[in-house]
Amino acid sequence: MEEFDPETQLIRGGLARSPFGETAEAIYMTSGFVYQSAEAAEARFKGEEPGFIYSRYGNPTVHMFEERLAGLEGAEMAYATATGMAAVFNGLLACVKAGDHVLASRVLFGSCFYIIATLLPRYGVETSFVDGADPRDWANAMRPNTKVLFLETPANPTLALIDLQAIADIAHAGGAKLLIDNALASPVVQKPMQFGADIVVYSATKHIDGQGRCMGGAILSDKAFLETEFQPFLRHTGPSLSPFNAWVLVKGLETLALRVERQSETAFRLARRAEAHGAVRRTLYPFLESHPQYELAHRQMVSGGTLLSLDLGSKAAAFAFLNALEIVDISNNLGDAKSLATHPATTTHRALPEADRHAIGIGDGLVRLSIGLESEAALGRDIDRALDAARAAS
């Protein structure tokens, strides 16, 4: 697998054919496995004989997905989970115990923020937040008991960036691990391990499936961490990925690069187009020259990605924009083949206090667009019409 380039890895990585020699990957829809003898079962459970035991622990189809994604990411190993949030929660818990400290960026997806701000403290884990953009803030917030630094970049939905290499250096100097949620970028656009990240998590629902069919997640790291620390969580708490969903995600990986590259190209051109429209106060897209972290984006991202956000000034203008869309669907999902739009302040980030939302740039006029595979011309006309409606409502 190490000899494959990324495009070939997406097609051939982890391929394990049955004796039937099928072309497409097989779906092993089984909960359990049988053994040739009692002695073989004992050896399998003791780890003396290779093989699968129970699909909650591992499954051939799930393993194909894990092997393929790990090869694409450049990670030693991957474990699949039922959802992206299962990967985030279990990945964090595998790193900490009561009395430890987790340091995170303030600009996070709503569920990630809830885990760190509300759930972890219930189990005796100290948590704190920094704005994220300035590495000095991270360094100043480090404590002797800091075990994990957690962030997403680009951030959802502001598309703010964080310097991965700088934060990795700070984490390692303090004896902590850097855990990155890379779902918004996808492994095609950004590979955090190249910049020192220790653990990378994905919502495979976004981009990897990318066609609105199923949920899934994954956590990638070195073999020592995943086998020693994460595997017990996976086995005993059960956030396992179903074989059918794993098969869908395996097939999604085959077209991942083609889809994300096309979507990113369209998103870039639409961002430039929106920036020139009088209804938009700010257009947020990492590869726009107007983005405050434009140079950082070019250092750690291959493209600007599939998402862009528009500040339309008010909730009334944002709702008028959304309601005027005819092609783009209103949905809180992202990374789909269909273009989607959402109003974060009233959906994905509504649980955040209003003052906190505004402090991190999520105003009532902010709309997030996830650009799909429709033609640029059709999307441009649809967005222009919606922006005209937003201007009339403002």
For each residue, the residues with C-beta under 8 A, 3 or more apart:
1: 4 9 12 13 14 67 71
2: 71
3:
4: 1 8 9 12 13 71
5: 8 9
6: 9 10 72 188 257
7: 10 11 257
8: 4 5 11 12 13
9: 1 4 5 6 12 13 68 71 72
10: 6 7 13 68 72 253 254 255 256 257
11: 7 8 254
12: 1 4 8 9 15
13: 1 4 8 9 10 67 68 69 70 71 72 253
14: 1 63 64 65 66 67 68 71 250
15: 12 25 64 68
16: 25 60 63 64
17: 20 21 22 26
18: 21 22 26
19:
20: 17 26
21: 17 18
22: 17 18 25 26
23:
24: 251
25: 15 16 22 61 64 247 250 251
26: 17 18 20 22 60 61
27: 61 243 244 247
28: 59 60 61 243
29: 243 244
30: 33 55 59 243
31: 54 55
32: 53 54 55
33: 30 51 52 53 54
34:
35: 38 40 41 44
36: 40
37: 40 41
38: 35 41 42
39: 42 43
40: 35 36 37 43 44 49
41: 35 37 38 44 45
42: 38 39 45 46
43: 39 40 46 48 49
44: 35 40 41 47 48 49 51 53
45: 41 42 53
46: 42 43 49
47: 44
48: 43 44
49: 40 43 44 46
50:
51: 33 44
52: 33 55 57 58 59 60
53: 32 33 44 45 57 58
54: 31 32 33 57 58
55: 30 31 32 52 58 59 62 240 243
56: 235 238 240
57: 52 53 54 234 235 240
58: 52 53 54 55 62 63
59: 28 30 52 55 62 63 240 243 246
60: 16 26 28 52 63 64 243
61: 25 26 27 28 64 65 243 244 246 247 250
62: 55 58 59 65 66 80 240 241 243 246
63: 14 16 58 59 60 66 67
64: 14 15 16 25 60 61 67 68 246 250
65: 14 61 62 68 69 80 216 218 241 246 247 249 250 253
66: 14 62 63 69 70 77 78 79 80 218
67: 1 13 14 63 64 70 71 78
68: 9 10 13 14 15 64 65 71 72 250 253
69: 13 65 66 72 73 78 80 187 202 204 208 218 220 253
70: 13 66 67 73 75 76 77 78 220
71: 1 2 4 9 13 14 67 68 74
72: 6 9 10 13 68 69 187 253 256
73: 69 70 78 187 191 193 200 220
74: 71 191 193 194
75: 70 78 193 200 220 221 222
76: 70 221 222 223 226
77: 66 70 220 221 222 223 226 227
78: 66 67 69 70 73 75 218 219 220 226
79: 66 218 219 226 230 231 234
80: 62 65 66 69 204 216 217 218 240 241 246 249
81: 84 86 87 90 216 217 218 219 234 239 240 241
82: 86 215 216 217 239 240 241 242 245
83: 86 87 203 205 215 216 217 239
84: 81 87 88 181 183 201 202 203 204 205 206 215 216 217
85: 88 89 111 112 115 203 217
86: 81 82 83 89 90 217 239
87: 81 83 84 90 91 201 202 203 217 218 219 239
88: 84 85 91 92 111 112 115 181 201 217
89: 85 86 92 93 115 119 239
90: 81 86 87 93 94 219 230 233 234 237 239
91: 87 88 94 95 179 199 201 219 230
92: 88 89 95 96 102 115 116 120 148 150 179
93: 89 90 96 123 233
94: 90 91 225 229 230 232 233
95: 91 92 100 147 148 177 179 199 229
96: 92 93 100 102 120 125 147 148
97: 100 124 125
98: 123 124 125
99: 124 125 126 145
100: 95 96 97 125 126 145 146 147 148
101: 125 126 127 128 143 145 146 147
102: 92 96 116 120 125 126 127 128 146 147 148 149 150
103: 127 128 129 130 138 141 142 143 146 148 149 150 176
104: 108 112 116 127 128 129 130 149 150 151
105: 108 129 130 131 132 150 151 152 153 155 162
106: 129 130 131 132 356 359 360
107: 131 132 152 155 156 158 160 360 361
108: 104 105 112 113 116 150 151 152 155 156 181
109: 112 113 152 156 181 348 349
110: 113 114 348 349 350 351 352
111: 85 88 114 115
112: 85 88 104 108 109 115 116 150 152 181
113: 108 109 110 116 117 351 352
114: 110 111 117 118 119 351
115: 85 88 89 92 111 112 118 119 120
116: 92 102 104 108 112 113 119 120 127 129 150
117: 113 114 121 127 129
118: 114 115 121 122
119: 89 114 115 116 122 123
120: 92 96 102 115 116 123 125 127
121: 117 118 124 125 126 127
122: 118 119
123: 93 98 119 120
124: 97 98 99 121
125: 96 97 98 99 100 101 102 120 121
126: 99 100 101 102 121 143 145
127: 101 102 103 104 116 117 120 121
128: 101 102 103 104 141
129: 103 104 105 106 116 117
130: 103 104 105 106 137 138 141
131: 105 106 107 134 137 360
132: 105 106 107 137 138 151 155 160 162
133: 137 160 161 162 293
134: 131 137 138
135: 138 139 163 166 167 170
136: 139 140
137: 130 131 132 133 134 140 141
138: 103 130 132 134 135 141 142 149 166 167 170
139: 135 136 142 170
140: 136 137
141: 103 128 130 137 138
142: 103 138 139 146 170 174 176
143: 101 103 126 146
144:
145: 99 100 101 126
146: 100 101 102 103 142 143 149 174 175 176
147: 95 96 100 101 102 175 176 177
148: 92 95 96 100 102 103 176 177 178 179
149: 102 103 104 138 146 167 170 171 176 177 178 179
150: 92 102 103 104 105 108 112 116 179 180 181
151: 104 105 108 132 155 162 167 178 179 180 181
152: 105 107 108 109 112 155 156 180 181 182 183 184
153: 105 160 161 162 164 180 185 190 300
154: 159 160 161 184 185 286 301 305 307
155: 105 107 108 132 151 152 158 159 160 161 162 184
156: 107 108 109 152 184 307 334 344 348 368
157: 307 309 342 344 348 349 362 366 368
158: 107 155 284 309 360 361 362 366
159: 154 155 184 284 285 286 291 305 307 308 309
160: 107 132 133 153 154 155 293 360 361
161: 133 153 154 155 286 293 296 297 300
162: 105 132 133 151 153 155 167
163: 135 166 167 296 300
164: 153 167 168 178 180 192 195 196 197 300
165: 168 169 195 196 300
166: 135 138 163 169 170
167: 135 138 149 151 162 163 164 170 171 178
168: 164 165 171 172 178 195 196 197 198
169: 165 166 172 173 196
170: 135 138 139 142 149 166 167 173 174
171: 149 167 168 174 176 177 178 196 198
172: 168 169 175 176 178 196
173: 169 170
174: 142 146 170 171
175: 146 147 172
176: 103 142 146 147 148 149 171 172
177: 95 147 148 149 171 198 199 225
178: 148 149 151 164 167 168 171 172 192 196 197 198 199
179: 91 92 95 148 149 150 151 197 198 199 200 201
180: 150 151 152 153 164 192 197 199 200 201
181: 84 88 108 109 112 150 151 152 184 201 202
182: 152 185 186 187 190 192 200 201 202
183: 84 152 186 201 202 203 206 207 335
184: 152 154 155 156 159 181 206 305 307 334 335
185: 153 154 182 189 190 301 305
186: 182 183 189 190 202 206 207 208 256 260 305 306 335
187: 69 72 73 182 190 191 202 256
188: 6 207 256 257 260 261 302
189: 185 186 260 264 301 302 303 305
190: 153 182 185 186 187 300 301 302
191: 73 74 187 194 195
192: 164 178 180 182 195 196 197 200
193: 73 74 75 196 197 200 220
194: 74 191
195: 164 165 168 191 192 300
196: 164 165 168 169 171 172 178 192 193
197: 164 168 178 179 180 192 193 200
198: 168 171 177 178 179 221 222 225
199: 91 95 177 178 179 180 219 220 221 225
200: 73 75 179 180 182 192 193 197 219 220 221
201: 84 87 88 91 179 180 181 182 183 217 218 219 220
202: 69 84 87 181 182 183 186 187 206 208 217 218 219 220
203: 83 84 85 87 183 206 215 216 217
204: 69 80 84 208 209 215 216 217 218 249 252
205: 83 84 208 209 214 215 216 217 333 335
206: 84 183 184 186 202 203 209 210 333 334 335 336
207: 183 186 188 210 256 259 260 306 335
208: 69 186 202 204 205 216 218 249 252 253 256 335
209: 204 205 206 212 213 214 215 216 248 249 252
210: 206 207 252 255 256 259 260 335 336 337
211: 252 336 337
212: 209 333 336 337 338
213: 209 248
214: 205 209 244 245 248 249
215: 82 83 84 203 204 205 209 245
216: 65 80 81 82 83 84 203 204 205 208 209 241 245 246 248 249
217: 80 81 82 83 84 85 86 87 88 201 202 203 204 205 239 241
218: 65 66 69 78 79 80 81 87 201 202 204 208
219: 78 79 81 87 90 91 199 200 201 202 226 230
220: 69 70 73 75 77 78 193 199 200 201 202
221: 75 76 77 198 199 200 225 226 230
222: 75 76 77 198 225 226
223: 76 77 226 227
224: 227 228
225: 94 177 198 199 221 222 228 229 230
226: 76 77 78 79 219 221 222 223 229 230 231
227: 77 223 224 230 231
228: 224 225 231
229: 94 95 225 226 232 233
230: 79 90 91 94 219 221 225 226 227 233 234
231: 79 226 227 228 234 235
232: 94 229 235 236
233: 90 93 94 229 230 236 237 239
234: 57 79 81 90 230 231 237 238 239 240
235: 56 57 231 232
236: 232 233
237: 90 233 234
238: 56 234
239: 81 82 83 86 87 89 90 217 233 234
240: 55 56 57 59 62 80 81 82 234
241: 62 65 80 81 82 216 217 245 246 249
242: 82 245 246
243: 27 28 29 30 55 59 60 61 62 246 247
244: 27 29 61 214 247 248
245: 82 214 215 216 241 242 248 249
246: 59 61 62 64 65 80 216 241 242 243 249 250
247: 25 27 61 65 243 244 250 251
248: 209 213 214 216 244 245 251 252
249: 65 80 204 208 209 214 216 241 245 246 252 253
250: 14 25 61 64 65 68 246 247 253 254
251: 24 25 247 248 254 255
252: 204 208 209 210 211 248 249 255 256
253: 10 13 65 68 69 72 208 249 250 256
254: 10 11 250 251
255: 10 210 251 252 258 259
256: 10 72 186 187 188 207 208 210 252 253 259 260
257: 6 7 10 188 260 261
258: 255 261 262
259: 207 210 255 256 262 263 337 373
260: 186 188 189 207 210 256 257 263 264 305 306
261: 188 257 258 264 265 303
262: 258 259 265 266 373
263: 259 260 266 267 306 371 372 373
264: 189 260 261 267 268 303 304 305 306 371
265: 261 262 268 269 303
266: 262 263 269 270 371 376 379
267: 263 264 270 271 285 304 305 306 307 308 369 371
268: 264 265 271 272 285 287 288 303 304
269: 265 266 272 273 376 380
270: 266 267 273 274 308 369 371 376 379 380 383
271: 267 268 274 275 283 285 287 288 304 308
272: 268 269 275 276 288
273: 269 270 276 277 380 383 384
274: 270 271 277 280 283 308 310 383 387
275: 271 272 280 283 288 290
276: 272 273
277: 273 274 280 384 387
278: 391
279: 312 317 321 387 388 390 391 394
280: 274 275 277 283 310 311 312 387
281: 311 312 313 365
282: 310 311
283: 271 274 275 280 288 290 308 309 310 311
284: 158 159 288 291 308 309 310 311
285: 159 267 268 271 288 291 304 307 308 309
286: 154 159 161 291 293 294 297 301 304 305
287: 268 271 291 294 297 298 301 303 304
288: 268 271 272 275 283 284 285 291 294 304
289: 294
290: 275 283 294
291: 159 284 285 286 287 288 294 297
292:
293: 133 160 161 286 296 297
294: 286 287 288 289 290 291 297 298
295: 298 299
296: 161 163 293 299 300
297: 161 286 287 291 293 294 300 301 304
298: 287 294 295 301
299: 295 296
300: 153 161 163 164 165 190 195 296 297
301: 154 185 189 190 286 287 297 298 304 305
302: 188 189 190
303: 189 261 264 265 268 287
304: 264 267 268 271 285 286 287 288 297 301 308
305: 154 159 184 185 186 189 260 264 267 286 301
306: 186 207 260 263 264 267 334 335 370 371
307: 154 156 157 159 184 267 285 334 368 369 370 371
308: 159 267 270 271 274 283 284 285 304 368 369 371
309: 157 158 159 283 284 285 366 367 368 369
310: 274 280 282 283 284 321 366 367 369 387
311: 280 281 282 283 284 363 365 366
312: 279 280 281 317 318 321 365 366 367 387 390 394
313: 281 317 365 394
314: 317 318 364 365 393 394
315: 318 319 343 345 346 364 365
316: 319 320 393 394
317: 279 312 313 314 320 321 365 390 391 393 394
318: 312 314 315 321 322 343 364 365 366 367 390
319: 315 316 322 323 343 393
320: 316 317 323 324 386 389 390 392 393 394
321: 279 310 312 317 318 324 325 341 367 386 387 389 390
322: 318 319 325 330 341 342 343 367 386
323: 319 320 389
324: 320 321 385 386 388 389 390
325: 321 322 328 329 330 341 382 383 385 386
326: 382 385
327: 339 374 378 379 382
328: 325 339 340 341 369 379 382 383 386
329: 325 338 339 340 341
330: 322 325 340 341 342
331: 336 340 341 342
332: 340 342 347 348
333: 205 206 212 336 340 370
334: 156 184 206 306 307 340 368 370
335: 183 184 186 205 206 207 208 210 306 370
336: 206 210 211 212 331 333 339 340 370 372
337: 210 211 212 259 372 373
338: 212 329 372 373 374
339: 327 328 329 336 369 370 371 372 374 379
340: 328 329 330 331 332 333 334 336 369 370 372
341: 321 322 325 328 329 330 331 367 368 369 370
342: 157 322 330 331 332 347 348 367 368
343: 315 318 319 322 346 347 366 367 368
344: 156 157 347 348 349 362 366 368
345: 315 349 350 357 362 363 364 366
346: 315 343 350
347: 332 342 343 344 350
348: 109 110 156 157 332 342 344
349: 109 110 157 344 345 352 357 362
350: 110 345 346 347
351: 110 113 114
352: 110 113 349 356 357 362
353: 356 357
354: 357 358
355: 358 359
356: 106 352 353 359 360
357: 345 349 352 353 354 360 362 363
358: 354 355 361 362 363
359: 106 355 356
360: 106 107 131 158 160 356 357
361: 107 158 160 358 366
362: 157 158 344 345 349 352 357 358 366
363: 311 345 357 358 366
364: 314 315 318 345
365: 281 311 312 313 314 315 317 318
366: 157 158 309 310 311 312 318 343 344 345 361 362 363
367: 309 310 312 318 321 322 341 342 343
368: 156 157 307 308 309 334 341 342 343 344
369: 267 270 307 308 309 310 328 339 340 341 383
370: 306 307 333 334 335 336 339 340 341
371: 263 264 266 267 270 306 307 308 339 379
372: 263 336 337 338 339 340 379
373: 259 262 263 337 338
374: 327 338 339 378 379
375: 378 379
376: 266 269 270 379 380
377: 380 381
378: 327 374 375 381 382
379: 266 270 327 328 339 371 372 374 375 376 382 383
380: 269 270 273 376 377 383 384
381: 377 378 384 385
382: 325 326 327 328 378 379 385 386
383: 270 273 274 325 328 369 379 380 386 387
384: 273 277 380 381 387 388
385: 324 325 326 381 382 388 389
386: 320 321 322 324 325 328 382 383 389 390
387: 274 277 279 280 310 312 321 383 384 390 391
388: 279 324 384 385 391 392
389: 320 321 323 324 385 386 392 393
390: 279 312 317 318 320 321 324 386 387 393 394
391: 278 279 317 387 388 394
392: 320 388 389
393: 314 316 317 319 320 389 390
394: 279 312 313 314 316 317 320 390 391
